[in-house]
Amino acid sequence: MSMLDTVATKIIREQELVIGPLAWSEAAKVAGMRVDPARRGVTISNGDPKATVDRLVGQYERLFGRASQEVCKEAAASLITSLAKTEVPVSLLA
């Protein structure tokens, strides 16, 4: 599992605390991501992983607004510290 797979999974799990199982359904709509709610994880399957995470954050933001984006940033904060700034998806930058 790549670091951005881990970041995406953490984001979905935090969103799940707020909106319930709908978090997994919405994540499944994101292109480039394979979602496995039974195993509570995701795999970024193709394309640019940073863009895929940005699409995931955007999916939640479109539905639930700016507060949802902040939940995503907070969920990923501890994980992205180990990444170079160029590896961090734009949607998660402070």
C-alpha positions as CSV (number, residue, x, y, z in Angstrom):
1,M,0.0,0.0,0.0
2,S,1.4,3.4,-1.0
3,M,1.5,6.4,1.3
4,L,-1.3,8.0,-0.8
5,D,-3.4,4.8,-0.5
6,T,-3.0,5.2,3.2
7,V,-3.9,8.9,3.1
8,A,-7.0,8.2,1.0
9,T,-8.1,5.4,3.4
10,K,-7.6,7.6,6.4
11,I,-9.7,10.4,4.7
12,I,-12.5,8.0,4.0
13,R,-12.5,6.6,7.5
14,E,-12.6,10.1,9.0
15,Q,-15.5,11.0,6.7
16,E,-17.2,7.8,7.7
17,L,-17.2,9.1,11.3
18,V,-19.1,12.2,10.1
19,I,-21.5,10.8,7.4
20,G,-21.5,7.0,8.0
21,P,-21.3,4.4,5.3
22,L,-22.1,7.0,2.6
23,A,-18.4,7.9,2.8
24,W,-17.5,4.6,1.1
25,S,-20.2,5.0,-1.5
26,E,-18.9,8.4,-2.4
27,A,-15.3,7.3,-2.5
28,A,-16.3,4.5,-4.9
29,K,-17.4,7.2,-7.4
30,V,-13.8,8.6,-7.7
31,A,-12.0,7.7,-10.9
32,G,-8.7,5.9,-10.4
33,M,-9.6,4.4,-7.0
34,R,-10.6,0.9,-6.1
35,V,-12.6,0.9,-2.9
36,D,-13.0,-2.1,-0.7
37,P,-15.4,-1.2,2.1
38,A,-15.3,-4.8,3.5
39,R,-11.6,-4.5,4.2
40,R,-11.9,-0.7,4.9
41,G,-9.3,0.3,2.5
42,V,-8.6,1.7,-1.0
43,T,-6.0,1.3,-3.7
44,I,-5.2,4.1,-6.2
45,S,-5.2,2.0,-9.3
46,N,-4.2,4.2,-12.2
47,G,-3.3,7.7,-13.2
48,D,-1.8,10.4,-11.0
49,P,-2.2,9.4,-7.3
50,K,-2.1,13.0,-6.2
51,A,-4.9,13.9,-8.6
52,T,-6.9,10.9,-7.4
53,V,-6.7,12.1,-3.8
54,D,-7.7,15.6,-5.0
55,R,-10.8,14.1,-6.7
56,L,-11.6,12.3,-3.5
57,V,-11.4,15.5,-1.4
58,G,-13.4,17.3,-4.1
59,Q,-16.1,14.6,-4.0
60,Y,-16.7,15.1,-0.4
61,E,-16.5,18.9,-0.7
62,R,-19.1,19.0,-3.5
63,L,-21.6,17.1,-1.3
64,F,-20.9,18.6,2.2
65,G,-19.0,21.8,1.7
66,R,-15.8,23.4,3.0
67,A,-16.1,21.7,6.4
68,S,-15.7,18.4,4.6
69,Q,-12.4,19.6,3.1
70,E,-11.2,20.5,6.5
71,V,-12.0,17.0,7.8
72,C,-9.9,15.6,4.9
73,K,-7.0,17.9,5.7
74,E,-7.0,17.0,9.4
75,A,-7.3,13.3,8.6
76,A,-4.2,13.4,6.4
77,A,-2.1,15.9,8.4
78,S,0.0,13.4,10.3
79,L,0.6,11.2,7.3
80,I,1.7,13.9,4.8
81,T,4.4,15.1,7.0
82,S,6.6,12.3,5.7
83,L,6.0,13.3,2.1
84,A,8.0,15.9,0.1
85,K,5.9,19.0,-0.6
86,T,5.9,18.0,-4.3
87,E,4.2,14.7,-3.4
88,V,1.4,16.2,-1.4
89,P,-2.0,16.6,-3.2
90,V,-2.9,20.2,-3.7
91,S,-6.2,19.8,-1.8
92,L,-4.4,18.8,1.4
93,L,-1.9,21.7,1.5
94,A,-2.6,24.2,4.3
